[in-house]
Amino acid sequence: MTTTRSSIVVTAPFSGKLVPLSEVPDETFASGVLGEGIAIEPSDGLFCSPVDGTVETIAETKHAIGFAADNGLEILVHVGLETVSLNGEGFEILVKEGDKVKAGQPVAKADLALIRERGLKTITSLVLTGGADDIASIVKLFARDVNVCAKSCANRAMRHSAYLQQLSQRILSCIVENVESLFLT
């Protein structure tokens, strides 16, 4: 019998310092009861998709997003500890359930300063919750790439911003030309 294994790269959803999931100061995550994974102490609040796939769920309180990778792997990204108590304050969601996303695409923003001001921890857990028989054998978490992934996410956001700026300038140019033609004719 031949076993075929595929692999998928799961990128870091935030820039920051990687921490073993077992060191998260919350027994639910640290014990691995929700699944295998890793944690990140974020250095900025830009939250990017960890995989190419679909946004499956967004917590009503905006602190957690579930993803289904294109190969069926299910991933939960839970921002902070006890952040459900913020009832969505400090979180801006940039996608909706059912949206297709690419790894590194911004999906949310988290106000890390606000979370800390409220006495909460910002440590973020990325948990592989299902979609594969042997998750550990098919997933490669590239810890050394955390900064590369975050830079890639930031670069995409800057390119998107630059594109919108160019588009705005073009629209403004068209408006100015049309207004000038009204007055000059």
C-alpha positions in Angstrom: 0.0 0.0 0.0 1.4 3.4 -1.0 0.6 6.5 1.1 0.6 9.8 -0.7 1.3 12.8 1.4 0.9 16.4 0.3 2.2 19.4 2.1 1.0 22.9 2.6 2.8 25.9 3.9 1.1 27.8 6.7 2.5 31.3 7.0 2.5 33.4 10.1 -0.6 35.6 10.4 1.3 38.4 12.1 4.9 39.8 12.3 6.4 38.9 15.7 8.1 36.4 17.8 7.1 32.7 17.5 6.3 30.9 20.7 5.6 27.2 21.1 1.9 26.6 21.6 2.7 24.8 24.8 3.9 28.1 26.3 0.7 30.0 25.7 -0.6 31.0 29.2 -4.0 29.4 28.5 -4.5 25.7 29.2 -7.0 25.3 26.3 -4.3 26.3 23.8 -1.2 25.0 25.6 -2.6 21.5 26.1 -3.2 21.1 22.4 -6.8 20.1 23.1 -8.0 22.3 20.1 -5.2 21.0 17.9 -1.5 21.3 17.0 -0.1 24.7 16.2 2.1 27.6 17.2 1.7 31.0 18.8 3.0 34.4 17.9 3.6 37.4 20.1 2.6 40.0 17.4 4.8 43.1 16.9 2.1 44.9 14.8 -1.6 44.6 14.3 -1.8 43.6 10.6 -3.5 40.1 10.5 -2.9 38.2 7.3 -4.3 35.0 6.0 -2.0 32.0 6.9 -3.1 30.0 3.8 -4.6 30.1 0.3 -8.2 29.2 0.9 -11.5 30.4 2.2 -12.6 32.4 5.3 -14.9 29.9 6.9 -15.9 31.7 10.2 -15.4 35.0 11.8 -16.2 35.3 15.5 -19.0 37.7 16.2 -16.5 39.4 18.6 -13.9 39.6 15.7 -11.1 38.2 17.8 -10.8 34.9 15.9 -11.1 33.7 12.2 -11.3 30.2 10.9 -9.8 29.3 7.5 -10.2 26.3 5.2 -7.0 25.9 3.1 -7.5 24.9 -0.6 -6.5 21.3 0.3 -9.2 21.2 3.1 -6.9 21.8 6.1 -8.8 23.8 8.8 -7.0 26.5 10.7 -8.1 28.8 13.6 -6.3 32.0 14.3 -7.3 33.3 17.8 -6.0 36.8 18.5 -5.0 37.4 22.2 -6.3 35.8 25.4 -9.7 36.7 26.8 -10.1 39.2 23.9 -13.7 37.9 23.5 -14.4 40.3 26.4 -13.7 43.3 24.1 -16.9 42.5 22.1 -15.2 43.4 18.8 -13.6 46.7 20.1 -10.1 47.1 18.7 -10.6 44.8 15.7 -11.4 45.7 12.1 -12.3 42.8 9.8 -11.3 43.3 6.2 -13.0 40.2 4.8 -16.3 38.3 5.1 -17.2 34.7 5.6 -16.9 32.8 2.3 -14.2 35.1 0.8 -11.4 33.5 -1.0 -8.0 34.6 0.3 -4.3 34.2 -0.5 -1.6 33.5 2.1 -0.3 36.9 3.2 -3.5 38.8 2.3 -4.6 41.2 5.0 -7.8 39.9 6.6 -8.0 42.1 9.8 -6.4 44.7 11.9 -6.0 44.4 15.7 -5.3 47.3 18.0 -2.6 45.7 20.1 -2.2 48.8 22.2 -5.9 48.8 23.2 -5.7 45.1 24.0 -2.7 45.6 26.3 -4.4 48.7 27.8 -7.3 46.5 28.8 -4.8 44.2 30.6 -5.2 41.5 28.1 -2.4 39.5 26.4 -1.9 39.8 22.6 -0.3 36.4 22.1 -2.0 34.8 19.1 -2.6 31.1 18.6 -2.6 29.5 15.2 -4.3 26.1 15.6 -4.7 23.3 13.0 -8.2 22.2 13.9 -8.9 19.6 11.3 -9.3 18.6 7.6 -6.5 16.0 7.6 -6.0 12.6 9.0 -2.5 13.2 10.1 -2.1 17.0 10.4 1.5 16.8 11.8 2.7 14.9 8.7 1.3 17.2 6.0 1.8 20.6 7.5 5.1 22.5 7.6 5.1 25.6 9.8 8.1 27.6 8.7 9.1 29.4 11.9 12.1 30.9 10.2 9.9 32.7 7.7 7.8 34.6 10.2 9.4 38.0 9.3 9.5 37.1 5.6 5.7 36.3 5.6 4.9 39.5 7.5 7.0 41.6 5.2 5.3 39.9 2.2 1.9 40.8 3.8 3.0 44.4 4.3 4.4 44.6 0.8 1.1 43.4 -0.6 -0.8 46.0 1.4 1.5 48.8 0.2 1.1 47.7 -3.4 -2.7 47.7 -2.9 -2.5 51.1 -1.3 -0.3 52.4 -4.2 -2.7 51.0 -6.7 -5.7 52.8 -5.0 -3.7 56.0 -4.9 -3.0 55.8 -8.7 -6.6 55.0 -9.4 -7.7 58.0 -7.3 -5.4 60.3 -9.2 -6.7 59.0 -12.5 -10.3 59.6 -11.4 -9.4 63.0 -10.2 -7.7 63.8 -13.5 -10.9 62.7 -15.4 -13.0 64.9 -13.2 -10.8 67.9 -13.6 -10.7 67.4 -17.4 -14.5 67.1 -17.6 -15.0 70.2 -15.4 -12.5 72.2 -17.4 -14.2 71.2 -20.7 -17.5 72.5 -19.3 -16.1 75.9 -18.5 -13.7 76.2 -21.5 -16.3 75.4 -24.2 
